[in-house]
Amino acid sequence: MNSWQQPSSYFCDFTAFILIIRISLLLVLASVPVFLLVELLLWLAVPGLPGLLTMLGSAMLLSAFAALIITGFWGICKIIGCSVLDYFSSRQRAQRRLWFVEARQDQVKRLFYFKAKQIKYIHELNRKRLLKINNRKHIQALSKSIDKDLLSIKTKLSETAYLQLQQDNARYRNQQDIEALLNLQQKITTFV
């Protein structure tokens, strides 16, 4: 059974409504000839009978419209009752519970995905931070090693060449340029 279909219980059977609507329409249609007969009798000047037939036609119209209005209210009450019964039925409660569980699982999956993404992002930031610290330490160690090598070959170099190599070492260390420091170290080893 689809969720848009009404349950087929005795409470929600609407065939009686159709029958009452048909009876009301028949009363309306039957009142039309009565009113035509009243007009004919008035034209023929028959005393007394047109007044009684007018009351009969009016009563028929009034009862037809009253039946339609009462049937409409009754139908609305039945629809509301069927909807309430269907809403609180065990099938609908189970369906709502299932939808709640599915929504909760979907929420947990999304939360897990975003939490995992956040953890990966934080780990990547920490890895980059540690890599930067490690590179800085290695650059400092390489710069100190270059300083020691420069001191060991200071006597073999001219004063300007020695000062230039020291300045290059300081500049590359401040720029955190490890490639330039490695090239400088190789250049110094060629002097040895």
C-alpha positions as a Markdown table, in Angstrom:
| # | Residue | x | y | z |
|---|---|---|---|---|
| 1 | Met | 0.0 | 0.0 | 0.0 |
| 2 | Asn | 1.4 | 3.4 | -0.9 |
| 3 | Ser | 1.7 | 6.1 | 1.7 |
| 4 | Trp | -0.7 | 8.3 | -0.2 |
| 5 | Gln | -3.5 | 5.8 | -0.2 |
| 6 | Gln | -6.1 | 5.8 | 2.5 |
| 7 | Pro | -6.4 | 2.6 | 4.6 |
| 8 | Ser | -9.3 | 0.4 | 3.6 |
| 9 | Ser | -11.0 | 0.1 | 6.9 |
| 10 | Tyr | -14.7 | 0.2 | 7.5 |
| 11 | Phe | -14.2 | 3.6 | 9.2 |
| 12 | Cys | -12.7 | 5.2 | 6.0 |
| 13 | Asp | -15.2 | 3.8 | 3.5 |
| 14 | Phe | -16.5 | 6.7 | 1.3 |
| 15 | Thr | -19.2 | 4.9 | -0.7 |
| 16 | Ala | -21.9 | 6.2 | 1.6 |
| 17 | Phe | -20.8 | 9.8 | 0.8 |
| 18 | Ile | -21.2 | 9.2 | -2.9 |
| 19 | Leu | -24.7 | 7.8 | -2.3 |
| 20 | Ile | -25.7 | 10.8 | -0.1 |
| 21 | Ile | -24.3 | 13.2 | -2.8 |
| 22 | Arg | -26.4 | 11.4 | -5.5 |
| 23 | Ile | -29.5 | 11.6 | -3.3 |
| 24 | Ser | -28.9 | 15.3 | -2.7 |
| 25 | Leu | -28.5 | 16.0 | -6.4 |
| 26 | Leu | -31.6 | 14.0 | -7.2 |
| 27 | Leu | -33.5 | 16.1 | -4.7 |
| 28 | Val | -32.2 | 19.3 | -6.4 |
| 29 | Leu | -33.2 | 18.0 | -9.8 |
| 30 | Ala | -36.6 | 16.9 | -8.5 |
| 31 | Ser | -37.3 | 20.3 | -7.0 |
| 32 | Val | -36.9 | 21.9 | -10.5 |
| 33 | Pro | -40.0 | 20.3 | -12.0 |
| 34 | Val | -41.9 | 21.1 | -8.7 |
| 35 | Phe | -41.0 | 24.8 | -9.2 |
| 36 | Leu | -42.0 | 24.6 | -12.9 |
| 37 | Leu | -45.3 | 23.1 | -11.8 |
| 38 | Val | -45.8 | 25.9 | -9.4 |
| 39 | Glu | -45.3 | 28.5 | -12.2 |
| 40 | Leu | -47.7 | 26.6 | -14.4 |
| 41 | Leu | -50.4 | 26.5 | -11.6 |
| 42 | Leu | -49.9 | 30.2 | -10.9 |
| 43 | Trp | -50.4 | 30.9 | -14.6 |
| 44 | Leu | -53.5 | 28.8 | -14.6 |
| 45 | Ala | -54.6 | 30.6 | -11.5 |
| 46 | Val | -55.2 | 27.5 | -9.3 |
| 47 | Pro | -55.7 | 28.7 | -5.7 |
| 48 | Gly | -53.9 | 27.1 | -2.7 |
| 49 | Leu | -51.9 | 24.4 | -4.5 |
| 50 | Pro | -49.0 | 26.6 | -5.7 |
| 51 | Gly | -48.2 | 27.7 | -2.1 |
| 52 | Leu | -48.1 | 24.1 | -0.9 |
| 53 | Leu | -45.9 | 23.0 | -3.9 |
| 54 | Thr | -43.6 | 26.0 | -3.3 |
| 55 | Met | -43.1 | 24.9 | 0.3 |
| 56 | Leu | -42.5 | 21.3 | -0.9 |
| 57 | Gly | -39.9 | 22.5 | -3.5 |
| 58 | Ser | -38.2 | 24.7 | -1.0 |
| 59 | Ala | -38.1 | 21.9 | 1.6 |
| 60 | Met | -36.6 | 19.6 | -1.1 |
| 61 | Leu | -33.9 | 22.2 | -2.0 |
| 62 | Leu | -33.2 | 22.9 | 1.7 |
| 63 | Ser | -33.0 | 19.2 | 2.6 |
| 64 | Ala | -30.6 | 18.6 | -0.4 |
| 65 | Phe | -28.3 | 21.4 | 0.6 |
| 66 | Ala | -28.5 | 20.4 | 4.3 |
| 67 | Ala | -27.6 | 16.8 | 3.3 |
| 68 | Leu | -24.7 | 18.1 | 1.2 |
| 69 | Ile | -23.4 | 20.3 | 4.1 |
| 70 | Ile | -23.8 | 17.6 | 6.7 |
| 71 | Thr | -22.2 | 15.0 | 4.3 |
| 72 | Gly | -19.3 | 17.5 | 3.8 |
| 73 | Phe | -18.7 | 17.9 | 7.5 |
| 74 | Trp | -19.1 | 14.2 | 8.1 |
| 75 | Gly | -16.6 | 13.5 | 5.3 |
| 76 | Ile | -14.1 | 16.0 | 6.7 |
| 77 | Cys | -14.5 | 14.4 | 10.2 |
| 78 | Lys | -14.0 | 10.9 | 8.6 |
| 79 | Ile | -10.9 | 12.1 | 6.7 |
| 80 | Ile | -9.4 | 13.6 | 9.9 |
| 81 | Gly | -10.2 | 10.4 | 11.8 |
| 82 | Cys | -8.6 | 8.2 | 9.1 |
| 83 | Ser | -5.6 | 10.5 | 9.0 |
| 84 | Val | -5.2 | 10.4 | 12.8 |
| 85 | Leu | -5.7 | 6.6 | 12.9 |
| 86 | Asp | -3.2 | 6.2 | 10.1 |
| 87 | Tyr | -0.7 | 8.5 | 11.7 |
| 88 | Phe | -0.8 | 6.5 | 15.0 |
| 89 | Ser | -0.9 | 3.1 | 13.3 |
| 90 | Ser | 2.0 | 0.7 | 14.0 |
| 91 | Arg | 3.0 | 0.7 | 10.4 |
| 92 | Gln | 3.4 | 4.5 | 10.3 |
| 93 | Arg | 5.2 | 4.6 | 13.6 |
| 94 | Ala | 7.6 | 1.9 | 12.4 |
| 95 | Gln | 8.1 | 3.9 | 9.2 |
| 96 | Arg | 8.8 | 7.1 | 11.1 |
| 97 | Arg | 11.2 | 5.3 | 13.4 |
| 98 | Leu | 13.0 | 3.9 | 10.3 |
| 99 | Trp | 13.2 | 7.3 | 8.8 |
| 100 | Phe | 14.6 | 8.7 | 12.0 |
| 101 | Val | 17.3 | 5.9 | 12.2 |
| 102 | Glu | 18.2 | 6.5 | 8.5 |
| 103 | Ala | 18.5 | 10.2 | 9.1 |
| 104 | Arg | 20.7 | 9.6 | 12.2 |
| 105 | Gln | 22.9 | 7.2 | 10.3 |
| 106 | Asp | 23.3 | 9.7 | 7.5 |
| 107 | Gln | 24.1 | 12.4 | 10.0 |
| 108 | Val | 26.7 | 10.1 | 11.7 |
| 109 | Lys | 28.3 | 9.3 | 8.2 |
| 110 | Arg | 28.5 | 13.0 | 7.4 |
| 111 | Leu | 30.0 | 13.7 | 10.9 |
| 112 | Phe | 32.5 | 10.9 | 10.4 |
| 113 | Tyr | 33.5 | 12.2 | 7.0 |
| 114 | Phe | 34.0 | 15.8 | 8.2 |
| 115 | Lys | 35.8 | 14.6 | 11.4 |
| 116 | Ala | 38.2 | 12.5 | 9.3 |
| 117 | Lys | 38.8 | 15.4 | 7.0 |
| 118 | Gln | 39.5 | 17.7 | 10.0 |
| 119 | Ile | 41.9 | 15.1 | 11.5 |
| 120 | Lys | 43.7 | 14.8 | 8.1 |
| 121 | Tyr | 44.0 | 18.5 | 7.9 |
| 122 | Ile | 45.3 | 18.9 | 11.4 |
| 123 | His | 47.8 | 16.1 | 10.9 |
| 124 | Glu | 49.0 | 17.7 | 7.6 |
| 125 | Leu | 49.5 | 21.0 | 9.4 |
| 126 | Asn | 51.4 | 19.3 | 12.2 |
| 127 | Arg | 53.5 | 17.4 | 9.6 |
| 128 | Lys | 54.4 | 20.6 | 7.8 |
| 129 | Arg | 55.2 | 22.4 | 11.1 |
| 130 | Leu | 57.5 | 19.6 | 12.2 |
| 131 | Leu | 59.1 | 19.4 | 8.8 |
| 132 | Lys | 59.7 | 23.1 | 8.9 |
| 133 | Ile | 61.3 | 22.8 | 12.4 |
| 134 | Asn | 63.4 | 19.9 | 11.2 |
| 135 | Asn | 64.6 | 21.7 | 8.1 |
| 136 | Arg | 65.4 | 24.7 | 10.3 |
| 137 | Lys | 67.5 | 22.5 | 12.6 |
| 138 | His | 69.3 | 20.9 | 9.7 |
| 139 | Ile | 70.0 | 24.3 | 8.1 |
| 140 | Gln | 71.4 | 25.5 | 11.4 |
| 141 | Ala | 73.6 | 22.3 | 11.7 |
| 142 | Leu | 74.7 | 22.7 | 8.1 |
| 143 | Ser | 75.5 | 26.4 | 8.6 |
| 144 | Lys | 77.6 | 25.5 | 11.8 |
| 145 | Ser | 79.4 | 22.8 | 9.8 |
| 146 | Ile | 80.2 | 25.4 | 7.1 |
| 147 | Asp | 81.5 | 27.8 | 9.7 |
| 148 | Lys | 83.8 | 25.1 | 11.1 |
| 149 | Asp | 85.0 | 24.3 | 7.5 |
| 150 | Leu | 85.6 | 28.0 | 6.9 |
| 151 | Leu | 87.6 | 28.3 | 10.1 |
| 152 | Ser | 89.7 | 25.3 | 9.1 |
| 153 | Ile | 90.6 | 26.8 | 5.7 |
| 154 | Lys | 90.8 | 30.4 | 6.8 |
| 155 | Thr | 94.5 | 30.5 | 6.3 |
| 156 | Lys | 94.2 | 29.2 | 2.7 |
| 157 | Leu | 91.8 | 31.9 | 1.6 |
| 158 | Ser | 92.2 | 35.6 | 1.1 |
| 159 | Glu | 90.4 | 37.9 | 3.6 |
| 160 | Thr | 87.8 | 39.1 | 1.1 |
| 161 | Ala | 87.0 | 35.5 | -0.1 |
| 162 | Tyr | 86.7 | 34.4 | 3.5 |
| 163 | Leu | 84.3 | 37.3 | 4.3 |
| 164 | Gln | 82.3 | 36.7 | 1.2 |
| 165 | Leu | 81.9 | 33.0 | 2.0 |
| 166 | Gln | 80.9 | 33.9 | 5.6 |
| 167 | Gln | 78.3 | 36.4 | 4.3 |
| 168 | Asp | 77.0 | 33.8 | 1.8 |
| 169 | Asn | 76.6 | 31.3 | 4.6 |
| 170 | Ala | 74.7 | 33.9 | 6.8 |
| 171 | Arg | 72.5 | 35.0 | 3.9 |
| 172 | Tyr | 71.6 | 31.4 | 2.9 |
| 173 | Arg | 70.9 | 30.5 | 6.5 |
| 174 | Asn | 68.6 | 33.4 | 6.9 |
| 175 | Gln | 66.8 | 32.6 | 3.7 |
| 176 | Gln | 66.5 | 29.0 | 4.7 |
| 177 | Asp | 67.9 | 28.0 | 1.4 |
| 178 | Ile | 69.3 | 24.5 | 1.9 |
| 179 | Glu | 70.3 | 24.0 | -1.8 |
| 180 | Ala | 72.5 | 27.1 | -1.7 |
| 181 | Leu | 74.1 | 26.0 | 1.6 |
| 182 | Leu | 74.9 | 22.6 | 0.1 |
| 183 | Asn | 76.4 | 24.2 | -2.9 |
| 184 | Leu | 78.4 | 26.5 | -0.6 |
| 185 | Gln | 79.7 | 23.5 | 1.4 |
| 186 | Gln | 80.8 | 21.7 | -1.8 |
| 187 | Lys | 82.5 | 24.9 | -2.9 |
| 188 | Ile | 84.4 | 25.1 | 0.4 |
| 189 | Thr | 85.4 | 21.4 | 0.1 |
| 190 | Thr | 87.1 | 22.2 | -3.2 |
| 191 | Phe | 89.3 | 24.7 | -1.4 |
| 192 | Val | 90.5 | 22.0 | 1.0 |
